[in-house]
Amino acid sequence: MAEAYPATWQKCATCELWAGSRKLTVFRDQAEVEDPSATGECIGGPFDRMPMNAFGYCQGWKKWGVLQ
């Protein structure tokens, strides 16, 4: 079941540095992942090159540029 994360939530799914599979919702205000336990690689953040869950968090969060 898909899960959406609002742009204001500082989660990996909404981070510019997360390379996991995600898409925007219709209003471009949320990042949606197919599976809440989905993982993706951190690219250049504090957990560089480590697999991170979509709901993960770190101090290096940067809002995904395509989110409103």
mmCIF file of the N, C-alpha and C atoms, coordinates in Angstrom:
data_MODEL
# 
_entry.id   MODEL 
# 
loop_
_atom_site.group_PDB 
_atom_site.id 
_atom_site.type_symbol 
_atom_site.label_atom_id 
_atom_site.label_alt_id 
_atom_site.label_comp_id 
_atom_site.label_asym_id 
_atom_site.label_entity_id 
_atom_site.label_seq_id 
_atom_site.pdbx_PDB_ins_code 
_atom_site.Cartn_x 
_atom_site.Cartn_y 
_atom_site.Cartn_z 
_atom_site.occupancy 
_atom_site.B_iso_or_equiv 
_atom_site.pdbx_formal_charge 
_atom_site.auth_seq_id 
_atom_site.auth_comp_id 
_atom_site.auth_asym_id 
_atom_site.auth_atom_id 
_atom_site.pdbx_PDB_model_num 
ATOM 1   N N  . MET A 1 1  ? 0.829  -1.184 0.000  1.00 0.00 ? 1  MET A N  1 
ATOM 2   C CA . MET A 1 1  ? 0.000  0.000  0.000  1.00 0.00 ? 1  MET A CA 1 
ATOM 3   C C  . MET A 1 1  ? 0.872  1.245  0.000  1.00 0.00 ? 1  MET A C  1 
ATOM 4   N N  . ALA A 1 2  ? 0.594  2.166  -0.882 1.00 0.00 ? 2  ALA A N  1 
ATOM 5   C CA . ALA A 1 2  ? 1.392  3.386  -1.009 1.00 0.00 ? 2  ALA A CA 1 
ATOM 6   C C  . ALA A 1 2  ? 1.213  4.286  0.213  1.00 0.00 ? 2  ALA A C  1 
ATOM 7   N N  . GLU A 1 3  ? 2.243  5.056  0.483  1.00 0.00 ? 3  GLU A N  1 
ATOM 8   C CA . GLU A 1 3  ? 2.205  5.999  1.591  1.00 0.00 ? 3  GLU A CA 1 
ATOM 9   C C  . GLU A 1 3  ? 2.765  7.327  1.118  1.00 0.00 ? 3  GLU A C  1 
ATOM 10  N N  . ALA A 1 4  ? 2.122  8.424  1.506  1.00 0.00 ? 4  ALA A N  1 
ATOM 11  C CA . ALA A 1 4  ? 2.561  9.762  1.101  1.00 0.00 ? 4  ALA A CA 1 
ATOM 12  C C  . ALA A 1 4  ? 3.116  10.514 2.305  1.00 0.00 ? 4  ALA A C  1 
ATOM 13  N N  . TYR A 1 5  ? 4.154  11.288 2.054  1.00 0.00 ? 5  TYR A N  1 
ATOM 14  C CA . TYR A 1 5  ? 4.801  12.088 3.085  1.00 0.00 ? 5  TYR A CA 1 
ATOM 15  C C  . TYR A 1 5  ? 4.712  13.560 2.683  1.00 0.00 ? 5  TYR A C  1 
ATOM 16  N N  . PRO A 1 6  ? 4.096  14.408 3.516  1.00 0.00 ? 6  PRO A N  1 
ATOM 17  C CA . PRO A 1 6  ? 4.000  15.836 3.200  1.00 0.00 ? 6  PRO A CA 1 
ATOM 18  C C  . PRO A 1 6  ? 5.385  16.473 3.071  1.00 0.00 ? 6  PRO A C  1 
ATOM 19  N N  . ALA A 1 7  ? 5.460  17.499 2.244  1.00 0.00 ? 7  ALA A N  1 
ATOM 20  C CA . ALA A 1 7  ? 6.728  18.183 1.979  1.00 0.00 ? 7  ALA A CA 1 
ATOM 21  C C  . ALA A 1 7  ? 7.356  18.763 3.240  1.00 0.00 ? 7  ALA A C  1 
ATOM 22  N N  . THR A 1 8  ? 6.550  19.031 4.247  1.00 0.00 ? 8  THR A N  1 
ATOM 23  C CA . THR A 1 8  ? 7.072  19.624 5.484  1.00 0.00 ? 8  THR A CA 1 
ATOM 24  C C  . THR A 1 8  ? 7.669  18.589 6.433  1.00 0.00 ? 8  THR A C  1 
ATOM 25  N N  . TRP A 1 9  ? 7.409  17.303 6.165  1.00 0.00 ? 9  TRP A N  1 
ATOM 26  C CA . TRP A 1 9  ? 7.979  16.251 7.013  1.00 0.00 ? 9  TRP A CA 1 
ATOM 27  C C  . TRP A 1 9  ? 9.422  16.004 6.602  1.00 0.00 ? 9  TRP A C  1 
ATOM 28  N N  . GLN A 1 10 ? 10.325 16.072 7.532  1.00 0.00 ? 10 GLN A N  1 
ATOM 29  C CA . GLN A 1 10 ? 11.736 15.862 7.246  1.00 0.00 ? 10 GLN A CA 1 
ATOM 30  C C  . GLN A 1 10 ? 12.057 14.369 7.282  1.00 0.00 ? 10 GLN A C  1 
ATOM 31  N N  . LYS A 1 11 ? 11.640 13.684 6.246  1.00 0.00 ? 11 LYS A N  1 
ATOM 32  C CA . LYS A 1 11 ? 11.858 12.248 6.087  1.00 0.00 ? 11 LYS A CA 1 
ATOM 33  C C  . LYS A 1 11 ? 12.686 12.013 4.827  1.00 0.00 ? 11 LYS A C  1 
ATOM 34  N N  . CYS A 1 12 ? 13.325 10.877 4.735  1.00 0.00 ? 12 CYS A N  1 
ATOM 35  C CA . CYS A 1 12 ? 14.134 10.568 3.559  1.00 0.00 ? 12 CYS A CA 1 
ATOM 36  C C  . CYS A 1 12 ? 13.321 10.676 2.265  1.00 0.00 ? 12 CYS A C  1 
ATOM 37  N N  . ALA A 1 13 ? 12.080 10.256 2.296  1.00 0.00 ? 13 ALA A N  1 
ATOM 38  C CA . ALA A 1 13 ? 11.239 10.292 1.097  1.00 0.00 ? 13 ALA A CA 1 
ATOM 39  C C  . ALA A 1 13 ? 11.054 11.705 0.555  1.00 0.00 ? 13 ALA A C  1 
ATOM 40  N N  . THR A 1 14 ? 11.187 12.717 1.396  1.00 0.00 ? 14 THR A N  1 
ATOM 41  C CA . THR A 1 14 ? 11.025 14.108 0.962  1.00 0.00 ? 14 THR A CA 1 
ATOM 42  C C  . THR A 1 14 ? 12.367 14.834 0.845  1.00 0.00 ? 14 THR A C  1 
ATOM 43  N N  . CYS A 1 15 ? 13.460 14.084 0.931  1.00 0.00 ? 15 CYS A N  1 
ATOM 44  C CA . CYS A 1 15 ? 14.803 14.683 0.906  1.00 0.00 ? 15 CYS A CA 1 
ATOM 45  C C  . CYS A 1 15 ? 15.423 14.644 -0.489 1.00 0.00 ? 15 CYS A C  1 
ATOM 46  N N  . GLU A 1 16 ? 16.083 15.717 -0.844 1.00 0.00 ? 16 GLU A N  1 
ATOM 47  C CA . GLU A 1 16 ? 16.786 15.843 -2.123 1.00 0.00 ? 16 GLU A CA 1 
ATOM 48  C C  . GLU A 1 16 ? 17.868 14.773 -2.268 1.00 0.00 ? 16 GLU A C  1 
ATOM 49  N N  . LEU A 1 17 ? 18.433 14.324 -1.161 1.00 0.00 ? 17 LEU A N  1 
ATOM 50  C CA . LEU A 1 17 ? 19.577 13.419 -1.183 1.00 0.00 ? 17 LEU A CA 1 
ATOM 51  C C  . LEU A 1 17 ? 19.205 11.937 -1.143 1.00 0.00 ? 17 LEU A C  1 
ATOM 52  N N  . TRP A 1 18 ? 17.910 11.623 -1.190 1.00 0.00 ? 18 TRP A N  1 
ATOM 53  C CA . TRP A 1 18 ? 17.464 10.229 -1.136 1.00 0.00 ? 18 TRP A CA 1 
ATOM 54  C C  . TRP A 1 18 ? 17.196 9.735  -2.545 1.00 0.00 ? 18 TRP A C  1 
ATOM 55  N N  . ALA A 1 19 ? 17.787 8.603  -2.917 1.00 0.00 ? 19 ALA A N  1 
ATOM 56  C CA . ALA A 1 19 ? 17.671 8.081  -4.277 1.00 0.00 ? 19 ALA A CA 1 
ATOM 57  C C  . ALA A 1 19 ? 16.698 6.913  -4.389 1.00 0.00 ? 19 ALA A C  1 
ATOM 58  N N  . GLY A 1 20 ? 15.754 6.826  -3.481 1.00 0.00 ? 20 GLY A N  1 
ATOM 59  C CA . GLY A 1 20 ? 14.761 5.760  -3.540 1.00 0.00 ? 20 GLY A CA 1 
ATOM 60  C C  . GLY A 1 20 ? 13.672 6.051  -4.562 1.00 0.00 ? 20 GLY A C  1 
ATOM 61  N N  . SER A 1 21 ? 12.883 5.037  -4.855 1.00 0.00 ? 21 SER A N  1 
ATOM 62  C CA . SER A 1 21 ? 11.792 5.163  -5.812 1.00 0.00 ? 21 SER A CA 1 
ATOM 63  C C  . SER A 1 21 ? 10.626 5.908  -5.169 1.00 0.00 ? 21 SER A C  1 
ATOM 64  N N  . ARG A 1 22 ? 10.203 7.005  -5.769 1.00 0.00 ? 22 ARG A N  1 
ATOM 65  C CA . ARG A 1 22 ? 9.109  7.826  -5.262 1.00 0.00 ? 22 ARG A CA 1 
ATOM 66  C C  . ARG A 1 22 ? 8.507  8.628  -6.394 1.00 0.00 ? 22 ARG A C  1 
ATOM 67  N N  . LYS A 1 23 ? 7.355  9.201  -6.148 1.00 0.00 ? 23 LYS A N  1 
ATOM 68  C CA . LYS A 1 23 ? 6.735  10.077 -7.136 1.00 0.00 ? 23 LYS A CA 1 
ATOM 69  C C  . LYS A 1 23 ? 5.989  11.173 -6.401 1.00 0.00 ? 23 LYS A C  1 
ATOM 70  N N  . LEU A 1 24 ? 5.628  12.190 -7.131 1.00 0.00 ? 24 LEU A N  1 
ATOM 71  C CA . LEU A 1 24 ? 4.871  13.295 -6.556 1.00 0.00 ? 24 LEU A CA 1 
ATOM 72  C C  . LEU A 1 24 ? 3.387  12.984 -6.568 1.00 0.00 ? 24 LEU A C  1 
ATOM 73  N N  . THR A 1 25 ? 2.655  13.521 -5.614 1.00 0.00 ? 25 THR A N  1 
ATOM 74  C CA . THR A 1 25 ? 1.206  13.431 -5.652 1.00 0.00 ? 25 THR A CA 1 
ATOM 75  C C  . THR A 1 25 ? 0.702  14.498 -6.630 1.00 0.00 ? 25 THR A C  1 
ATOM 76  N N  . VAL A 1 26 ? -0.567 14.481 -6.930 1.00 0.00 ? 26 VAL A N  1 
ATOM 77  C CA . VAL A 1 26 ? -1.161 15.375 -7.933 1.00 0.00 ? 26 VAL A CA 1 
ATOM 78  C C  . VAL A 1 26 ? -0.857 16.846 -7.658 1.00 0.00 ? 26 VAL A C  1 
ATOM 79  N N  . PHE A 1 27 ? -0.914 17.269 -6.410 1.00 0.00 ? 27 PHE A N  1 
ATOM 80  C CA . PHE A 1 27 ? -0.707 18.680 -6.080 1.00 0.00 ? 27 PHE A CA 1 
ATOM 81  C C  . PHE A 1 27 ? 0.761  19.034 -5.825 1.00 0.00 ? 27 PHE A C  1 
ATOM 82  N N  . ARG A 1 28 ? 1.659  18.084 -6.019 1.00 0.00 ? 28 ARG A N  1 
ATOM 83  C CA . ARG A 1 28 ? 3.098  18.286 -5.849 1.00 0.00 ? 28 ARG A CA 1 
ATOM 84  C C  . ARG A 1 28 ? 3.488  18.730 -4.441 1.00 0.00 ? 28 ARG A C  1 
ATOM 85  N N  . ASP A 1 29 ? 2.672  18.355 -3.463 1.00 0.00 ? 29 ASP A N  1 
ATOM 86  C CA . ASP A 1 29 ? 2.963  18.752 -2.086 1.00 0.00 ? 29 ASP A CA 1 
ATOM 87  C C  . ASP A 1 29 ? 3.338  17.568 -1.192 1.00 0.00 ? 29 ASP A C  1 
ATOM 88  N N  . GLN A 1 30 ? 3.405  16.370 -1.806 1.00 0.00 ? 30 GLN A N  1 
ATOM 89  C CA . GLN A 1 30 ? 3.766  15.172 -1.059 1.00 0.00 ? 30 GLN A CA 1 
ATOM 90  C C  . GLN A 1 30 ? 4.582  14.232 -1.935 1.00 0.00 ? 30 GLN A C  1 
ATOM 91  N N  . ALA A 1 31 ? 5.475  13.501 -1.286 1.00 0.00 ? 31 ALA A N  1 
ATOM 92  C CA . ALA A 1 31 ? 6.225  12.448 -1.965 1.00 0.00 ? 31 ALA A CA 1 
ATOM 93  C C  . ALA A 1 31 ? 5.544  11.131 -1.629 1.00 0.00 ? 31 ALA A C  1 
ATOM 94  N N  . GLU A 1 32 ? 5.306  10.311 -2.639 1.00 0.00 ? 32 GLU A N  1 
ATOM 95  C CA . GLU A 1 32 ? 4.619  9.048  -2.428 1.00 0.00 ? 32 GLU A CA 1 
ATOM 96  C C  . GLU A 1 32 ? 5.544  7.892  -2.750 1.00 0.00 ? 32 GLU A C  1 
ATOM 97  N N  . VAL A 1 33 ? 5.576  6.913  -1.846 1.00 0.00 ? 33 VAL A N  1 
ATOM 98  C CA . VAL A 1 33 ? 6.352  5.690  -2.058 1.00 0.00 ? 33 VAL A CA 1 
ATOM 99  C C  . VAL A 1 33 ? 5.377  4.524  -2.098 1.00 0.00 ? 33 VAL A C  1 
ATOM 100 N N  . GLU A 1 34 ? 5.680  3.517  -2.903 1.00 0.00 ? 34 GLU A N  1 
ATOM 101 C CA . GLU A 1 34 ? 4.802  2.356  -3.032 1.00 0.00 ? 34 GLU A CA 1 
ATOM 102 C C  . GLU A 1 34 ? 4.718  1.546  -1.744 1.00 0.00 ? 34 GLU A C  1 
ATOM 103 N N  . ASP A 1 35 ? 5.831  1.465  -1.029 1.00 0.00 ? 35 ASP A N  1 
ATOM 104 C CA . ASP A 1 35 ? 5.900  0.648  0.176  1.00 0.00 ? 35 ASP A CA 1 
ATOM 105 C C  . ASP A 1 35 ? 6.576  1.463  1.280  1.00 0.00 ? 35 ASP A C  1 
ATOM 106 N N  . PRO A 1 36 ? 5.943  1.615  2.432  1.00 0.00 ? 36 PRO A N  1 
ATOM 107 C CA . PRO A 1 36 ? 6.540  2.402  3.520  1.00 0.00 ? 36 PRO A CA 1 
ATOM 108 C C  . PRO A 1 36 ? 7.915  1.904  3.962  1.00 0.00 ? 36 PRO A C  1 
ATOM 109 N N  . SER A 1 37 ? 8.204  0.626  3.709  1.00 0.00 ? 37 SER A N  1 
ATOM 110 C CA . SER A 1 37 ? 9.518  0.104  4.100  1.00 0.00 ? 37 SER A CA 1 
ATOM 111 C C  . SER A 1 37 ? 10.524 0.173  2.949  1.00 0.00 ? 37 SER A C  1 
ATOM 112 N N  . ALA A 1 38 ? 10.179 0.915  1.898  1.00 0.00 ? 38 ALA A N  1 
ATOM 113 C CA . ALA A 1 38 ? 11.081 1.068  0.750  1.00 0.00 ? 38 ALA A CA 1 
ATOM 114 C C  . ALA A 1 38 ? 12.400 1.689  1.196  1.00 0.00 ? 38 ALA A C  1 
ATOM 115 N N  . THR A 1 39 ? 13.475 1.263  0.556  1.00 0.00 ? 39 THR A N  1 
ATOM 116 C CA . THR A 1 39 ? 14.782 1.841  0.862  1.00 0.00 ? 39 THR A CA 1 
ATOM 117 C C  . THR A 1 39 ? 15.375 2.468  -0.389 1.00 0.00 ? 39 THR A C  1 
ATOM 118 N N  . GLY A 1 40 ? 16.256 3.400  -0.153 1.00 0.00 ? 40 GLY A N  1 
ATOM 119 C CA . GLY A 1 40 ? 16.981 4.059  -1.232 1.00 0.00 ? 40 GLY A CA 1 
ATOM 120 C C  . GLY A 1 40 ? 18.318 4.515  -0.689 1.00 0.00 ? 40 GLY A C  1 
ATOM 121 N N  . GLU A 1 41 ? 19.242 4.741  -1.559 1.00 0.00 ? 41 GLU A N  1 
ATOM 122 C CA . GLU A 1 41 ? 20.583 5.139  -1.140 1.00 0.00 ? 41 GLU A CA 1 
ATOM 123 C C  . GLU A 1 41 ? 20.628 6.626  -0.815 1.00 0.00 ? 41 GLU A C  1 
ATOM 124 N N  . CYS A 1 42 ? 21.325 6.965  0.242  1.00 0.00 ? 42 CYS A N  1 
ATOM 125 C CA . CYS A 1 42 ? 21.585 8.365  0.580  1.00 0.00 ? 42 CYS A CA 1 
ATOM 126 C C  . CYS A 1 42 ? 22.735 8.822  -0.323 1.00 0.00 ? 42 CYS A C  1 
ATOM 127 N N  . ILE A 1 43 ? 22.529 9.927  -0.999 1.00 0.00 ? 43 ILE A N  1 
ATOM 128 C CA . ILE A 1 43 ? 23.528 10.436 -1.941 1.00 0.00 ? 43 ILE A CA 1 
ATOM 129 C C  . ILE A 1 43 ? 24.113 11.756 -1.430 1.00 0.00 ? 43 ILE A C  1 
ATOM 130 N N  . GLY A 1 44 ? 25.218 11.697 -0.730 1.00 0.00 ? 44 GLY A N  1 
ATOM 131 C CA . GLY A 1 44 ? 25.922 12.900 -0.297 1.00 0.00 ? 44 GLY A CA 1 
ATOM 132 C C  . GLY A 1 44 ? 25.524 13.444 1.057  1.00 0.00 ? 44 GLY A C  1 
ATOM 133 N N  . GLY A 1 45 ? 24.589 12.826 1.731  1.00 0.00 ? 45 GLY A N  1 
ATOM 134 C CA . GLY A 1 45 ? 24.189 13.288 3.056  1.00 0.00 ? 45 GLY A CA 1 
ATOM 135 C C  . GLY A 1 45 ? 25.038 12.650 4.137  1.00 0.00 ? 45 GLY A C  1 
ATOM 136 N N  . PRO A 1 46 ? 24.649 12.820 5.387  1.00 0.00 ? 46 PRO A N  1 
ATOM 137 C CA . PRO A 1 46 ? 25.396 12.234 6.494  1.00 0.00 ? 46 PRO A CA 1 
ATOM 138 C C  . PRO A 1 46 ? 25.510 10.711 6.431  1.00 0.00 ? 46 PRO A C  1 
ATOM 139 N N  . PHE A 1 47 ? 24.548 10.058 5.774  1.00 0.00 ? 47 PHE A N  1 
ATOM 140 C CA . PHE A 1 47 ? 24.587 8.602  5.636  1.00 0.00 ? 47 PHE A CA 1 
ATOM 141 C C  . PHE A 1 47 ? 24.983 8.212  4.206  1.00 0.00 ? 47 PHE A C  1 
ATOM 142 N N  . ASP A 1 48 ? 25.879 8.975  3.618  1.00 0.00 ? 48 ASP A N  1 
ATOM 143 C CA . ASP A 1 48 ? 26.297 8.794  2.229  1.00 0.00 ? 48 ASP A CA 1 
ATOM 144 C C  . ASP A 1 48 ? 26.546 7.337  1.866  1.00 0.00 ? 48 ASP A C  1 
ATOM 145 N N  . ARG A 1 49 ? 25.885 6.913  0.784  1.00 0.00 ? 49 ARG A N  1 
ATOM 146 C CA . ARG A 1 49 ? 25.993 5.569  0.206  1.00 0.00 ? 49 ARG A CA 1 
ATOM 147 C C  . ARG A 1 49 ? 25.389 4.461  1.073  1.00 0.00 ? 49 ARG A C  1 
ATOM 148 N N  . MET A 1 50 ? 24.642 4.832  2.066  1.00 0.00 ? 50 MET A N  1 
ATOM 149 C CA . MET A 1 50 ? 23.988 3.823  2.906  1.00 0.00 ? 50 MET A CA 1 
ATOM 150 C C  . MET A 1 50 ? 22.524 3.709  2.508  1.00 0.00 ? 50 MET A C  1 
ATOM 151 N N  . PRO A 1 51 ? 21.956 2.503  2.573  1.00 0.00 ? 51 PRO A N  1 
ATOM 152 C CA . PRO A 1 51 ? 20.523 2.360  2.287  1.00 0.00 ? 51 PRO A CA 1 
ATOM 153 C C  . PRO A 1 51 ? 19.709 2.936  3.446  1.00 0.00 ? 51 PRO A C  1 
ATOM 154 N N  . MET A 1 52 ? 18.734 3.764  3.103  1.00 0.00 ? 52 MET A N  1 
ATOM 155 C CA . MET A 1 52 ? 17.890 4.412  4.115  1.00 0.00 ? 52 MET A CA 1 
ATOM 156 C C  . MET A 1 52 ? 16.424 4.145  3.810  1.00 0.00 ? 52 MET A C  1 
ATOM 157 N N  . ASN A 1 53 ? 15.628 3.943  4.844  1.00 0.00 ? 53 ASN A N  1 
ATOM 158 C CA . ASN A 1 53 ? 14.195 3.757  4.680  1.00 0.00 ? 53 ASN A CA 1 
ATOM 159 C C  . ASN A 1 53 ? 13.541 5.082  4.297  1.00 0.00 ? 53 ASN A C  1 
ATOM 160 N N  . ALA A 1 54 ? 12.414 5.002  3.613  1.00 0.00 ? 54 ALA A N  1 
ATOM 161 C CA . ALA A 1 54 ? 11.684 6.202  3.197  1.00 0.00 ? 54 ALA A CA 1 
ATOM 162 C C  . ALA A 1 54 ? 11.300 7.070  4.394  1.00 0.00 ? 54 ALA A C  1 
ATOM 163 N N  . PHE A 1 55 ? 11.029 6.447  5.533  1.00 0.00 ? 55 PHE A N  1 
ATOM 164 C CA . PHE A 1 55 ? 10.613 7.199  6.712  1.00 0.00 ? 55 PHE A CA 1 
ATOM 165 C C  . PHE A 1 55 ? 11.791 7.588  7.609  1.00 0.00 ? 55 PHE A C  1 
ATOM 166 N N  . GLY A 1 56 ? 13.015 7.351  7.145  1.00 0.00 ? 56 GLY A N  1 
ATOM 167 C CA . GLY A 1 56 ? 14.203 7.703  7.919  1.00 0.00 ? 56 GLY A CA 1 
ATOM 168 C C  . GLY A 1 56 ? 14.380 9.210  8.041  1.00 0.00 ? 56 GLY A C  1 
ATOM 169 N N  . TYR A 1 57 ? 15.267 9.613  8.935  1.00 0.00 ? 57 TYR A N  1 
ATOM 170 C CA . TYR A 1 57 ? 15.530 11.032 9.182  1.00 0.00 ? 57 TYR A CA 1 
ATOM 171 C C  . TYR A 1 57 ? 16.990 11.228 9.560  1.00 0.00 ? 57 TYR A C  1 
ATOM 172 N N  . CYS A 1 58 ? 17.535 12.388 9.211  1.00 0.00 ? 58 CYS A N  1 
ATOM 173 C CA . CYS A 1 58 ? 18.865 12.773 9.671  1.00 0.00 ? 58 CYS A CA 1 
ATOM 174 C C  . CYS A 1 58 ? 18.970 14.297 9.687  1.00 0.00 ? 58 CYS A C  1 
ATOM 175 N N  . GLN A 1 59 ? 20.041 14.803 10.243 1.00 0.00 ? 59 GLN A N  1 
ATOM 176 C CA . GLN A 1 59 ? 20.254 16.248 10.348 1.00 0.00 ? 59 GLN A CA 1 
ATOM 177 C C  . GLN A 1 59 ? 20.587 16.912 9.013  1.00 0.00 ? 59 GLN A C  1 
ATOM 178 N N  . GLY A 1 60 ? 20.931 16.104 7.998  1.00 0.00 ? 60 GLY A N  1 
ATOM 179 C CA . GLY A 1 60 ? 21.315 16.667 6.702  1.00 0.00 ? 60 GLY A CA 1 
ATOM 180 C C  . GLY A 1 60 ? 20.162 16.820 5.716  1.00 0.00 ? 60 GLY A C  1 
ATOM 181 N N  . TRP A 1 61 ? 18.912 16.728 6.185  1.00 0.00 ? 61 TRP A N  1 
ATOM 182 C CA . TRP A 1 61 ? 17.736 16.786 5.315  1.00 0.00 ? 61 TRP A CA 1 
ATOM 183 C C  . TRP A 1 61 ? 17.689 18.065 4.496  1.00 0.00 ? 61 TRP A C  1 
ATOM 184 N N  . LYS A 1 62 ? 17.416 17.902 3.198  1.00 0.00 ? 62 LYS A N  1 
ATOM 185 C CA . LYS A 1 62 ? 17.207 19.024 2.278  1.00 0.00 ? 62 LYS A CA 1 
ATOM 186 C C  . LYS A 1 62 ? 15.934 18.720 1.497  1.00 0.00 ? 62 LYS A C  1 
ATOM 187 N N  . LYS A 1 63 ? 15.015 19.640 1.488  1.00 0.00 ? 63 LYS A N  1 
ATOM 188 C CA . LYS A 1 63 ? 13.730 19.419 0.821  1.00 0.00 ? 63 LYS A CA 1 
ATOM 189 C C  . LYS A 1 63 ? 13.931 19.071 -0.649 1.00 0.00 ? 63 LYS A C  1 
ATOM 190 N N  . TRP A 1 64 ? 13.270 18.005 -1.087 1.00 0.00 ? 64 TRP A N  1 
ATOM 191 C CA . TRP A 1 64 ? 13.306 17.556 -2.480 1.00 0.00 ? 64 TRP A CA 1 
ATOM 192 C C  . TRP A 1 64 ? 12.852 18.716 -3.349 1.00 0.00 ? 64 TRP A C  1 
ATOM 193 N N  . GLY A 1 65 ? 13.665 19.122 -4.290 1.00 0.00 ? 65 GLY A N  1 
ATOM 194 C CA . GLY A 1 65 ? 13.452 20.309 -5.097 1.00 0.00 ? 65 GLY A CA 1 
ATOM 195 C C  . GLY A 1 65 ? 12.147 20.384 -5.877 1.00 0.00 ? 65 GLY A C  1 
ATOM 196 N N  . VAL A 1 66 ? 11.528 19.265 -6.197 1.00 0.00 ? 66 VAL A N  1 
ATOM 197 C CA . VAL A 1 66 ? 10.286 19.290 -6.978 1.00 0.00 ? 66 VAL A CA 1 
ATOM 198 C C  . VAL A 1 66 ? 9.040  19.426 -6.104 1.00 0.00 ? 66 VAL A C  1 
ATOM 199 N N  . LEU A 1 67 ? 9.198  19.366 -4.802 1.00 0.00 ? 67 LEU A N  1 
ATOM 200 C CA . LEU A 1 67 ? 8.055  19.530 -3.893 1.00 0.00 ? 67 LEU A CA 1 
ATOM 201 C C  . LEU A 1 67 ? 7.717  21.006 -3.740 1.00 0.00 ? 67 LEU A C  1 
ATOM 202 N N  . GLN A 1 68 ? 6.441  21.298 -3.671 1.00 0.00 ? 68 GLN A N  1 
ATOM 203 C CA . GLN A 1 68 ? 5.976  22.679 -3.480 1.00 0.00 ? 68 GLN A CA 1 
ATOM 204 C C  . GLN A 1 68 ? 6.032  23.041 -2.013 1.00 0.00 ? 68 GLN A C  1 
# 
